[in-house]
Amino acid sequence: MRLPLTLAATSLIAIAMPAAAQQADRTQINRIIDEGTNQSEVVMTAQHLMDVIGPRLTNSPGMRKAEGWTQDKFRTWGLKNIHKEGFDFGRGWQIMSSSVRMVTPRPIQLTAIPIAWTPATNGAISGPVIVAPISAERHFDKWRGQLRGKIVMISLPTQGSEPNEAPFERLSGDDIAKLDQFRQPRYDPEAADRRVKRLDFAKKLDAFLKAEGAIAYATQSYRDGKLVHGEGYMFAVGDTPAIPGVQIAAEDYRRLARLAKMGPAPTLEINSDVRFDDSDTQAYNIFAEIPGTDPKAGYVMAGAHLDSWVAGDGASDNGAGTVMVMEAARILAKMGVRPKRTIRFALWAGEEQGLLGSLDYVEKNLATRGPGGNRQTGLARYMGWSNRWPVTAQPGYENLAAYFNIDNGSGKLRGLYAENNPAVVPIFREWLSPFAGMGAKDVVIGRTGGTDHVFMQAVGIPGYQFIQDPLDYDSRVHHSSIDTFDHMKADDLRQGSIVLAGMLLQSANAEKPLPRMLPQQPKVTDPFNYTDPDEDR
């Protein structure tokens, strides 16, 4: 619900403001609210990014368009130091067209999508399916000699699911209260080592299928409702699979599995026209700034990842966060604010492949982990990074005073996760107080992960993620074929942009940087734990 402007202003007036600096900030927050409601451009920004540019797989032509367009918007709005910074990534890839049909025992057009970074079929290919669930190397022997000329269905068919909860949700007070729990951290370096070992399985599976003469493989979508996703991770130069792969909607996949079980096996026709782009193997983070008045005060930062998957248009994940960061930048630039600290805006690349863009920023500007730094690439660079020691600060480590991240869909911002740092709780509550009437007031001690503040936290930088109303993000939209503009809520985008702009301005003018939690190597949480030997296979 959009809060009436008069009510928002009334709630601001009621707040005591003993310090002159706070009074100035609160007066500016009134202006932020006015600019972010009556003059908002966030919906138009979102419409162009999602409808015109569309999905933004890292290094794809769509991502390249987005990199240029976002920089142009920042220039139009009057931001400064607009630039991109590159890091080694890999190949670009896009879908031109695709079709998956069941040909026998009757013709059906199936709902399916090519798996990212798998090769084209170079025209239509056809063959019978074989249901051969393969999730570990130990399964290879069972299927040797049975796959030649076939389309291999490597997922174990599920039984289907019907939702037992509403697919669309707003957080209640009780829901948020459950997040306000301190959970003791767990340190298990052996588990991280096992995850790194499993990274090679996709390469080994592709090599096995090729050696056995399979012509393609198929996986089952992990959501019902004819939703597909198409995630894939073999993006590095030299790692491209030899075998085309498609993900098939769960309902269609189970139909194929039933037919194969009863026999004869159905025949599929796959025509996957996908294109690789090797013109530039660097991925790029985008930056823009509002300069600060005190060169010694450092900077505060807001970020969201610009990249997305390709089944939909990357709207909720994370076009929503992107346009809220951009709108916060527009609002503050339009106001002509002159903060003490520089306010930097970041649009990250490679988040969906292991937070690689923000990780690169951390390593270049803030801190490295492990002896001699981290020389790994791709997903191996991500896995276990937080368990590498020692942490070595870079020259710019002390300069970043606060970082705010948005990456949980387009739902209303409800507050912040304190990331187990009790020292920031009263500060955040004070900074959020002008926005209580808009629904953003809660600070919970809990932690959240899986997005671009993670590695900042891992080196002691005060990086934080917002609590957001889930809407239908986890239930249907995340990474799926319906992640389009239609699932974005305009009032929530406006509210989020306002809250973010207010938090940035207050943190930029705060007397001190946010309190840090300096990392030190922990002891193993459970020294008596034994590893399941099957986990290494």
Secondary structure as UniProt FT lines:
FT   HELIX           5..13
FT   HELIX           20..38
FT   HELIX           42..47
FT   HELIX           48..53
FT   TURN            58..59
FT   HELIX           61..76
FT   TURN            77..78
FT   STRAND          80..88
FT   STRAND          92..104
FT   STRAND          108..109
FT   STRAND          112..114
FT   TURN            116..117
FT   STRAND          125..131
FT   HELIX           137..139
FT   HELIX           140..143
FT   TURN            144..145
FT   TURN            148..149
FT   STRAND          151..153
FT   HELIX           173..179
FT   HELIX           189..198
FT   TURN            199..200
FT   HELIX           201..211
FT   TURN            212..213
FT   STRAND          216..220
FT   TURN            237..238
FT   STRAND          245..248
FT   HELIX           250..262
FT   STRAND          267..277
FT   STRAND          282..290
FT   TURN            295..296
FT   STRAND          299..305
FT   HELIX           315..319
FT   HELIX           320..335
FT   STRAND          342..348
FT   HELIX           351..353
FT   HELIX           356..365
FT   STRAND          367..369
FT   TURN            371..372
FT   HELIX           378..382
FT   TURN            383..384
FT   HELIX           385..387
FT   STRAND          391..393
FT   TURN            395..396
FT   HELIX           397..399
FT   STRAND          400..405
FT   STRAND          413..417
FT   TURN            419..420
FT   HELIX           422..424
FT   HELIX           425..432
FT   HELIX           433..438
FT   STRAND          442..444
FT   TURN            452..453
FT   HELIX           454..458
FT   TURN            459..460
FT   STRAND          463..468
FT   HELIX           473..477
FT   TURN            478..479
FT   TURN            481..482
FT   HELIX           485..487
FT   HELIX           490..509
FT   TURN            527..528
FT   HELIX           533..536
//
